[in-house]
Amino acid sequence: MHSIELLLDEAADQRVRDEWAALAAADLPSLADHAGASNAPHVTLLARPVVDPRHDEALAALLGELLPLPLATGAPLVFGRPGRGGRGGWVLARSVVPTAALLDLHRRVHELASGEGDVPHTAPGAWSPHVTLAHRLTATTLARALEVLADEEARVASPPTRASSSSDVAAAARRWDSDAREVVALGPAREA
């Protein structure tokens, strides 16, 4: 599966990594378990079997023009369905508020990267913007993961940093080519 993704600014990236670490410390599935260099907190704009690299230049120009973009992250979100044979099927994510600017960016990326086979939850009109925290959760581990996130929110909320929503920034973008196992930068570089 190929994708086009927004990367978070350094502070938001670290907050998500802290949530990954809290889940892992509780012996729960977490994206902290993925050690690959391509593993970074992100918001998927588009996912499909193939994203034609011939669109990279136009996408980079568009994203360079529209980023950085404020993001409002919010409450936990759950996708999926119960797993079979004891294997979990729930996905836990942090919701991202679909602002007019974010929806416009999403629509324009899809227009430029014309193609077929969009993963349904990334298609215009059906998109659920989010930052994934964990995969393969069972009902039991999902309940525990929500408790861990509540504890992590309480820990960082003194002084308050995340009530029901946080102001983060989409600072950069990339294209992930799963066939070549390659990340291609699109748009501005993230500041260190």
N, C-alpha and C positions, 0 to 999 in steps of 0.2 A: 504494500500500500504506500502510495506517495502522498505527501501532504505539504501544505503551506501553513506556516505557524507564526504567530506573534510571540516574541520573547519579552519577558518582563524586565523592568529596570532592576538594578542590583538589590535595592531594599526589598522589593516585592519578591524577587527571586529567592532571597534569603528567608523571608517569612514562609514561603511555600516549602523550602528545604527543611526549615525547622519543624513544620507539620509532618513532613515525610519522616524526619528523624524521630519525632515523638511517637508516631505509629510504629516504626521499626523497633524502638526501645520497649514498646509494649508487646513485642513479639507478634505484630500484626503485619499483613501484607502492606507494602508501601513502595512507591516508586524510588525510595532510597535504596531498594534492593537492586535496582538496575544500574550497573556500574559502567555502562557504555558512555563514551565521550559525547554522544548525541543526546544523552538524557539531561533535559533542562525543563524547568517549569515553563509551560507555554499554553497558548490558546490556539486551537486548530481552527483555521479559517476554511480549509478545503481539504478533503481527503478523497482519493479515488485511486483506481488501479495504476494509472499513469498520469503524471503531470509533465507535459511537454516542456523540456528545458529551453525550447526556442522562445518561450514567453518570459524567460528570466529577466531580460533587459527591460522590457516594458513593466513588469511587476516591480523590479527594483526602482524604476523611476517613480511609479505611483506610490510605493511604500516610502520612498525617500521624501516624497512631498507630504504625505499624511502622518508620518511618525516624527516625533513621539506623539502618542495619543493617550489621554487619561482613560483609565479603566476603573470601574468600581466593582471590587470583588465583594461577595456577600456570603450568605449562608451555605452550608454544605448541601450538595445535590447528589441524588442517587440515580444511576442508570442501570439497566440490565434486567436480569431475571435470575431466579434461584438456579444454582448450578446443578448438574446431574452427577450422580455417583460420588457425592461428597465433595465435589470440586465447586467452589464458589463461582457465582456469575455476576455478582453485584460490583459496580464501579462507583467509587466515592470520589467526588470532585468538589471543588470550591466554585460556586456560581460566579458568573461575570454578568453584570447588568448590561443588557443590550441597548446602549444609548443610540441616538440617531447617528452620531458620528461613527460609532463602531459598526452599525448596520450598513451605513453607506460604504465604509471601507470594505466590508465583507462582500457586498454586492459588486463593487468595482473589481475586486480580486477575481471573483467568479466570472465576470464579463471578460476580463483580460485572459484568463487561463481557460479559455473555452475548451470544452471536452465533455466526456460522458462518464457515467458510472459513479457519481458522487455518493459517498456514504450518506445515507439519508439525514442523519442529524447534523450534517455540515452544509446541506443545500440551502440556498436562499428560501426563506419562508418557513423553514423547519429547523433552522440552526439553534442550538442550545449552547451558547458560549460558556466555556468552563475551563478550569485548570485541574487536571486529574491528580488525585492524591494516592489512590490505591485501586488495584484490580483484584479480581478473583476472591471477593469477599463472600462468605456465607452469611446467613441471617444473624448468626451468633457473633461472628467477627465484625460484621457491619455495626451491630449495636455497640460492641466494645470500641470500635473505631470512632464512632460519634461521641462516646464518652471521653476518649482521649483528646479529640479535637476541642471539646468543651473545656477540658482541663487546660489545654494549651492556650486557648483564647483567654481564659481567666488569668493564666500566668502572665501573658503579655499585656493584659488590660490594666495593669497598675504601673504607670498611668495609662488611661485608655488609649489603645492604638487601633483596635478593631471592635467596634460595637456591632452593628449589623452589616456594616459595609466599610470598605477601606478604599482610599484613593491610591491607586497604583498607576503605573504607566506602562503601556506597550512601547518598548524602547527600540526594538529591532524586529526583523523578520527573517525567516529562512525557508528554504524548500528542503524537505527530507525525501531522498530517493532511496527507498528500501531495497531496491534491486542492487544498486551500486554501493549501498550502505554509506551514503555520502550526504553531508550537509552542505547546502549552497546558501551563502548569505544573500539576502535580499533586503534592500533598504539600508537605513543608517546602522552603523556599528553601535553596539551598546557601550555606554560610558562606564569606565571602571570605577 
